[in-house]
Amino acid sequence: MAKRGGIVEKTLVILKPDAINRALVGEVIHRFEDKGLKIVAMKMEHLSEKVLDEHYSHLASKPFFPEIKKFMRRSPSILLVLEGRKVVDVVRKMAGVTEGIDAAPGTIRGDYSLSIQNTIIHASDSAEASQKEIKRFFRESEIFGWSRIDTEMIYSSSENK
């Protein structure tokens, strides 16, 4: 079981409407699984105005906020909880910088986005934020504990303790 400071680390990922409409969901999930991250929760949901207001409250005063909400309501999103060693940092690096045009090739946004808004993916920016965001979208009963059979090939024995 992947641990950081003795605690299993989880993070929230949202595959946004552009990922769904461009048929990139499998490609993005494949990257996470190839990296060795474990999916412990997943669902598709049409995000409500209320949830979007809460999730993007830090952007509420920005002039582009209504456009973000409109974009996020175009179609359902796929919500994932991923687990792994330093998973918040790993997923942020895999996602790339927010503005797709500036994201490095090889990152999710670098390979699939040219936009600052249509960025394929939301990834929690800290362990604290991920805990809040996971609780916003998932009940505890929707998050599953299980073991990947290949964990000992992904992490060294000292990282598995």
CYANA upper distance limits for C-alpha pairs under 8 A (distance plus 0.5 A):
  1 MET  CA      8 VAL  CA      7.85
  1 MET  CA     84 GLY  CA      8.36
  1 MET  CA    147 SER  CA      7.46
  1 MET  CA    151 THR  CA      7.79
  1 MET  CA    160 ASN  CA      6.04
  1 MET  CA    161 LYS  CA      7.85
  2 ALA  CA      8 VAL  CA      6.51
  2 ALA  CA      9 GLU  CA      8.04
  2 ALA  CA     83 GLU  CA      8.11
  2 ALA  CA     84 GLY  CA      5.60
  2 ALA  CA     85 ARG  CA      5.34
  2 ALA  CA    155 TYR  CA      8.16
  2 ALA  CA    159 GLU  CA      7.27
  2 ALA  CA    160 ASN  CA      6.18
  2 ALA  CA    161 LYS  CA      8.41
  3 LYS  CA      7 ILE  CA      5.65
  3 LYS  CA      8 VAL  CA      5.00
  3 LYS  CA      9 GLU  CA      6.90
  3 LYS  CA     84 GLY  CA      7.60
  3 LYS  CA     85 ARG  CA      5.93
  3 LYS  CA     86 LYS  CA      8.29
  3 LYS  CA    159 GLU  CA      7.58
  3 LYS  CA    160 ASN  CA      7.48
  3 LYS  CA    161 LYS  CA      8.00
  4 ARG  CA      8 VAL  CA      6.76
  4 ARG  CA      9 GLU  CA      7.08
  4 ARG  CA     85 ARG  CA      6.56
  4 ARG  CA     86 LYS  CA      6.94
  8 VAL  CA     83 GLU  CA      7.78
  8 VAL  CA     84 GLY  CA      7.68
  8 VAL  CA     85 ARG  CA      7.96
  9 GLU  CA     83 GLU  CA      6.32
  9 GLU  CA     84 GLY  CA      6.56
  9 GLU  CA     85 ARG  CA      6.99
  9 GLU  CA     86 LYS  CA      7.09
  9 GLU  CA     87 VAL  CA      6.80
  9 GLU  CA     88 VAL  CA      8.14
  9 GLU  CA    127 ALA  CA      8.13
 10 LYS  CA     81 VAL  CA      6.96
 10 LYS  CA     82 LEU  CA      6.00
 10 LYS  CA     83 GLU  CA      4.91
 10 LYS  CA     84 GLY  CA      7.20
 10 LYS  CA     87 VAL  CA      6.83
 10 LYS  CA     88 VAL  CA      7.58
 10 LYS  CA    127 ALA  CA      8.27
 10 LYS  CA    130 SER  CA      7.65
 10 LYS  CA    131 GLN  CA      8.20
 11 THR  CA     81 VAL  CA      6.05
 11 THR  CA     82 LEU  CA      5.91
 11 THR  CA     83 GLU  CA      7.09
 11 THR  CA     87 VAL  CA      6.97
 11 THR  CA     88 VAL  CA      6.07
 11 THR  CA    123 ALA  CA      7.97
 11 THR  CA    124 SER  CA      6.71
 11 THR  CA    127 ALA  CA      7.68
 11 THR  CA    130 SER  CA      5.51
 11 THR  CA    131 GLN  CA      7.76
 11 THR  CA    134 ILE  CA      7.69
 12 LEU  CA     79 LEU  CA      7.74
 12 LEU  CA     80 LEU  CA      6.31
 12 LEU  CA     81 VAL  CA      5.25
 12 LEU  CA     82 LEU  CA      7.03
 12 LEU  CA    122 HIS  CA      8.49
 12 LEU  CA    123 ALA  CA      6.55
 12 LEU  CA    124 SER  CA      6.20
 12 LEU  CA    130 SER  CA      6.17
 12 LEU  CA    133 GLU  CA      7.00
 12 LEU  CA    134 ILE  CA      6.23
 13 VAL  CA     79 LEU  CA      6.42
 13 VAL  CA     80 LEU  CA      5.58
 13 VAL  CA     81 VAL  CA      6.77
 13 VAL  CA     82 LEU  CA      7.89
 13 VAL  CA    121 ILE  CA      7.30
 13 VAL  CA    122 HIS  CA      6.02
 13 VAL  CA    123 ALA  CA      5.24
 13 VAL  CA    124 SER  CA      7.28
 14 ILE  CA     77 SER  CA      7.06
 14 ILE  CA     78 ILE  CA      6.18
 14 ILE  CA     79 LEU  CA      5.12
 14 ILE  CA     80 LEU  CA      6.77
 14 ILE  CA    121 ILE  CA      6.03
 14 ILE  CA    122 HIS  CA      5.38
 14 ILE  CA    123 ALA  CA      7.16
 15 LEU  CA     19 ALA  CA      6.39
 15 LEU  CA     20 ILE  CA      7.67
 15 LEU  CA     25 VAL  CA      7.54
 15 LEU  CA     77 SER  CA      6.14
 15 LEU  CA     78 ILE  CA      5.48
 15 LEU  CA     79 LEU  CA      6.87
 15 LEU  CA     80 LEU  CA      8.49
 15 LEU  CA    120 ILE  CA      6.45
 15 LEU  CA    121 ILE  CA      5.22
 15 LEU  CA    122 HIS  CA      7.09
 16 LYS  CA     20 ILE  CA      7.18
 16 LYS  CA     72 MET  CA      7.26
 16 LYS  CA     76 PRO  CA      8.20
 16 LYS  CA     77 SER  CA      5.51
 16 LYS  CA     78 ILE  CA      7.34
 16 LYS  CA    118 ASN  CA      8.36
 16 LYS  CA    119 THR  CA      8.12
 16 LYS  CA    120 ILE  CA      5.81
 16 LYS  CA    121 ILE  CA      6.06
 16 LYS  CA    122 HIS  CA      7.69
 17 PRO  CA     21 ASN  CA      6.49
 17 PRO  CA     71 PHE  CA      7.83
 17 PRO  CA     72 MET  CA      6.70
 17 PRO  CA     73 ARG  CA      8.33
 17 PRO  CA     74 ARG  CA      7.03
 17 PRO  CA     75 SER  CA      5.97
 17 PRO  CA     76 PRO  CA      6.69
 17 PRO  CA     77 SER  CA      6.04
 17 PRO  CA    120 ILE  CA      7.89
 18 ASP  CA     22 ARG  CA      6.34
 18 ASP  CA    118 ASN  CA      6.74
 18 ASP  CA    119 THR  CA      8.05
 18 ASP  CA    120 ILE  CA      6.14
 19 ALA  CA     23 ALA  CA      6.59
 19 ALA  CA     24 LEU  CA      5.45
 19 ALA  CA     25 VAL  CA      6.26
 19 ALA  CA    120 ILE  CA      5.38
 19 ALA  CA    121 ILE  CA      7.90
 20 ILE  CA     24 LEU  CA      6.68
 20 ILE  CA     25 VAL  CA      6.38
 20 ILE  CA     76 PRO  CA      8.35
 20 ILE  CA     77 SER  CA      7.66
 20 ILE  CA     78 ILE  CA      8.47
 24 LEU  CA     28 VAL  CA      6.69
 25 VAL  CA     29 ILE  CA      6.66
 26 GLY  CA     30 HIS  CA      6.32
 27 GLU  CA     31 ARG  CA      6.95
 28 VAL  CA     32 PHE  CA      7.19
 28 VAL  CA    108 ILE  CA      7.59
 29 ILE  CA     33 GLU  CA      6.78
 30 HIS  CA     34 ASP  CA      6.43
 31 ARG  CA     35 LYS  CA      6.66
 32 PHE  CA     36 GLY  CA      7.12
 32 PHE  CA     37 LEU  CA      6.03
 32 PHE  CA     38 LYS  CA      8.25
 32 PHE  CA     91 VAL  CA      8.43
 33 GLU  CA     37 LEU  CA      5.76
 33 GLU  CA     38 LYS  CA      7.01
 33 GLU  CA     39 ILE  CA      8.33
 36 GLY  CA     84 GLY  CA      8.07
 36 GLY  CA    151 THR  CA      8.21
 36 GLY  CA    154 ILE  CA      6.63
 37 LEU  CA     82 LEU  CA      6.83
 37 LEU  CA     83 GLU  CA      6.34
 37 LEU  CA     84 GLY  CA      5.77
 37 LEU  CA     87 VAL  CA      8.00
 38 LYS  CA     82 LEU  CA      5.95
 38 LYS  CA     83 GLU  CA      5.56
 38 LYS  CA     84 GLY  CA      6.91
 38 LYS  CA    148 ARG  CA      7.79
 39 ILE  CA     80 LEU  CA      7.34
 39 ILE  CA     81 VAL  CA      6.47
 39 ILE  CA     82 LEU  CA      5.16
 39 ILE  CA     83 GLU  CA      6.92
 40 VAL  CA     80 LEU  CA      8.10
 40 VAL  CA     81 VAL  CA      6.12
 40 VAL  CA     82 LEU  CA      6.36
 40 VAL  CA     83 GLU  CA      7.18
 40 VAL  CA    143 ILE  CA      6.03
 40 VAL  CA    144 PHE  CA      5.53
 40 VAL  CA    145 GLY  CA      6.92
 40 VAL  CA    146 TRP  CA      8.06
 41 ALA  CA     79 LEU  CA      8.38
 41 ALA  CA     80 LEU  CA      5.99
 41 ALA  CA     81 VAL  CA      5.44
 41 ALA  CA     82 LEU  CA      7.76
 41 ALA  CA    142 GLU  CA      6.71
 41 ALA  CA    143 ILE  CA      5.37
 41 ALA  CA    144 PHE  CA      6.81
 42 MET  CA     78 ILE  CA      7.55
 42 MET  CA     79 LEU  CA      5.99
 42 MET  CA     80 LEU  CA      4.92
 42 MET  CA     81 VAL  CA      6.98
 43 LYS  CA     78 ILE  CA      6.18
 43 LYS  CA     79 LEU  CA      5.88
 43 LYS  CA     80 LEU  CA      7.30
 44 MET  CA     76 PRO  CA      6.79
 44 MET  CA     77 SER  CA      6.15
 44 MET  CA     78 ILE  CA      4.84
 44 MET  CA     79 LEU  CA      6.68
 45 GLU  CA     76 PRO  CA      5.60
 45 GLU  CA     77 SER  CA      5.99
 45 GLU  CA     78 ILE  CA      6.84
 45 GLU  CA     79 LEU  CA      7.94
 46 HIS  CA     73 ARG  CA      7.24
 46 HIS  CA     75 SER  CA      6.88
 46 HIS  CA     76 PRO  CA      4.54
 46 HIS  CA     77 SER  CA      6.61
 47 LEU  CA     51 VAL  CA      6.80
 47 LEU  CA     52 LEU  CA      7.11
 47 LEU  CA     72 MET  CA      7.76
 47 LEU  CA     73 ARG  CA      6.93
 47 LEU  CA     76 PRO  CA      7.24
 47 LEU  CA     77 SER  CA      7.63
 48 SER  CA     52 LEU  CA      6.70
 48 SER  CA     73 ARG  CA      7.98
 49 GLU  CA     53 ASP  CA      6.51
 49 GLU  CA     69 LYS  CA      7.83
 50 LYS  CA     54 GLU  CA      6.80
 51 VAL  CA     55 HIS  CA      6.44
 51 VAL  CA    136 ARG  CA      8.49
 52 LEU  CA     56 TYR  CA      6.27
 52 LEU  CA     57 SER  CA      8.32
 52 LEU  CA     69 LYS  CA      7.09
 52 LEU  CA     72 MET  CA      8.49
 53 ASP  CA     57 SER  CA      5.94
 53 ASP  CA     60 ALA  CA      7.76
 55 HIS  CA    133 GLU  CA      8.08
 56 TYR  CA     60 ALA  CA      7.15
 59 LEU  CA     65 PHE  CA      6.57
 60 ALA  CA     65 PHE  CA      6.23
 61 SER  CA     65 PHE  CA      7.69
 64 PHE  CA     68 ILE  CA      6.97
 65 PHE  CA     69 LYS  CA      6.89
 66 PRO  CA     70 LYS  CA      6.65
 67 GLU  CA     71 PHE  CA      6.58
 68 ILE  CA     72 MET  CA      6.61
 68 ILE  CA    117 GLN  CA      7.39
 69 LYS  CA     73 ARG  CA      6.67
 70 LYS  CA     74 ARG  CA      6.93
 71 PHE  CA    118 ASN  CA      8.48
 72 MET  CA     76 PRO  CA      8.32
 72 MET  CA     77 SER  CA      8.16
 79 LEU  CA    137 PHE  CA      8.22
 81 VAL  CA    134 ILE  CA      7.61
 81 VAL  CA    143 ILE  CA      8.12
 82 LEU  CA     87 VAL  CA      7.75
 83 GLU  CA     87 VAL  CA      6.63
 86 LYS  CA     90 VAL  CA      6.65
 87 VAL  CA     91 VAL  CA      6.40
 88 VAL  CA     92 ARG  CA      6.75
 88 VAL  CA    123 ALA  CA      8.28
 88 VAL  CA    124 SER  CA      7.15
 88 VAL  CA    125 ASP  CA      7.37
 88 VAL  CA    126 SER  CA      6.78
 88 VAL  CA    127 ALA  CA      6.85
 88 VAL  CA    130 SER  CA      8.20
 89 ASP  CA     93 LYS  CA      6.73
 89 ASP  CA    125 ASP  CA      8.41
 89 ASP  CA    126 SER  CA      8.28
 90 VAL  CA     94 MET  CA      6.70
 91 VAL  CA     95 ALA  CA      6.48
 91 VAL  CA    123 ALA  CA      7.27
 92 ARG  CA     96 GLY  CA      6.77
 92 ARG  CA     97 VAL  CA      8.48
 92 ARG  CA    123 ALA  CA      6.72
 92 ARG  CA    124 SER  CA      8.09
 92 ARG  CA    125 ASP  CA      7.52
 93 LYS  CA     97 VAL  CA      8.44
 93 LYS  CA    107 THR  CA      7.81
 94 MET  CA    106 GLY  CA      8.46
 94 MET  CA    107 THR  CA      5.58
 94 MET  CA    108 ILE  CA      6.67
 95 ALA  CA    107 THR  CA      5.92
 95 ALA  CA    108 ILE  CA      5.31
 95 ALA  CA    109 ARG  CA      6.27
 95 ALA  CA    121 ILE  CA      7.56
 95 ALA  CA    123 ALA  CA      7.88
 96 GLY  CA    100 GLY  CA      8.30
 96 GLY  CA    103 ALA  CA      5.74
 96 GLY  CA    104 ALA  CA      6.99
 96 GLY  CA    107 THR  CA      5.67
 96 GLY  CA    108 ILE  CA      6.89
 96 GLY  CA    109 ARG  CA      6.16
 96 GLY  CA    110 GLY  CA      7.02
 97 VAL  CA    102 ASP  CA      7.34
 97 VAL  CA    103 ALA  CA      5.55
 97 VAL  CA    104 ALA  CA      8.26
 97 VAL  CA    109 ARG  CA      7.78
 98 THR  CA    102 ASP  CA      8.44
 98 THR  CA    103 ALA  CA      7.66
 98 THR  CA    109 ARG  CA      7.93
 98 THR  CA    116 ILE  CA      6.75
 98 THR  CA    119 THR  CA      7.31
 99 GLU  CA    103 ALA  CA      6.88
 99 GLU  CA    109 ARG  CA      8.11
 99 GLU  CA    113 SER  CA      8.33
 99 GLU  CA    114 LEU  CA      7.52
 99 GLU  CA    115 SER  CA      6.21
 99 GLU  CA    116 ILE  CA      4.64
 99 GLU  CA    117 GLN  CA      7.94
 99 GLU  CA    119 THR  CA      7.55
100 GLY  CA    109 ARG  CA      5.40
100 GLY  CA    110 GLY  CA      6.02
100 GLY  CA    112 TYR  CA      7.98
100 GLY  CA    113 SER  CA      4.99
100 GLY  CA    114 LEU  CA      4.86
100 GLY  CA    115 SER  CA      5.57
100 GLY  CA    116 ILE  CA      6.56
100 GLY  CA    119 THR  CA      6.70
101 ILE  CA    110 GLY  CA      7.31
101 ILE  CA    113 SER  CA      7.16
101 ILE  CA    114 LEU  CA      4.84
101 ILE  CA    115 SER  CA      6.75
101 ILE  CA    116 ILE  CA      8.26
102 ASP  CA    110 GLY  CA      7.65
102 ASP  CA    114 LEU  CA      8.46
103 ALA  CA    107 THR  CA      7.37
103 ALA  CA    109 ARG  CA      6.39
103 ALA  CA    110 GLY  CA      4.80
104 ALA  CA    109 ARG  CA      8.28
104 ALA  CA    110 GLY  CA      5.37
104 ALA  CA    111 ASP  CA      8.36
105 PRO  CA    110 GLY  CA      5.08
105 PRO  CA    111 ASP  CA      6.07
106 GLY  CA    110 GLY  CA      6.65
106 GLY  CA    111 ASP  CA      6.46
107 THR  CA    111 ASP  CA      6.48
108 ILE  CA    112 TYR  CA      6.54
108 ILE  CA    113 SER  CA      8.25
108 ILE  CA    120 ILE  CA      8.14
108 ILE  CA    121 ILE  CA      8.48
109 ARG  CA    113 SER  CA      5.33
109 ARG  CA    114 LEU  CA      8.13
109 ARG  CA    119 THR  CA      6.55
109 ARG  CA    120 ILE  CA      7.19
109 ARG  CA    121 ILE  CA      8.25
110 GLY  CA    114 LEU  CA      8.20
112 TYR  CA    119 THR  CA      8.42
112 TYR  CA    120 ILE  CA      7.80
113 SER  CA    118 ASN  CA      7.32
113 SER  CA    119 THR  CA      6.08
113 SER  CA    120 ILE  CA      7.33
114 LEU  CA    118 ASN  CA      8.28
114 LEU  CA    119 THR  CA      8.16
115 SER  CA    119 THR  CA      6.61
124 SER  CA    129 ALA  CA      6.49
124 SER  CA    130 SER  CA      5.55
124 SER  CA    133 GLU  CA      7.95
125 ASP  CA    129 ALA  CA      6.90
125 ASP  CA    130 SER  CA      7.66
126 SER  CA    130 SER  CA      6.57
127 ALA  CA    131 GLN  CA      6.88
128 GLU  CA    132 LYS  CA      7.14
129 ALA  CA    133 GLU  CA      6.51
130 SER  CA    134 ILE  CA      6.37
131 GLN  CA    135 LYS  CA      6.85
132 LYS  CA    136 ARG  CA      6.75
133 GLU  CA    137 PHE  CA      6.99
134 ILE  CA    138 PHE  CA      6.18
135 LYS  CA    139 ARG  CA      6.99
135 LYS  CA    140 GLU  CA      8.27
138 PHE  CA    142 GLU  CA      6.60
138 PHE  CA    143 ILE  CA      7.78
139 ARG  CA    143 ILE  CA      7.72
147 SER  CA    151 THR  CA      8.03
150 ASP  CA    154 ILE  CA      7.05
151 THR  CA    155 TYR  CA      6.62
152 GLU  CA    156 SER  CA      6.90
152 GLU  CA    157 SER  CA      7.21
152 GLU  CA    160 ASN  CA      7.91
155 TYR  CA    159 GLU  CA      6.27
155 TYR  CA    160 ASN  CA      6.86
156 SER  CA    160 ASN  CA      7.02
157 SER  CA    161 LYS  CA      7.37
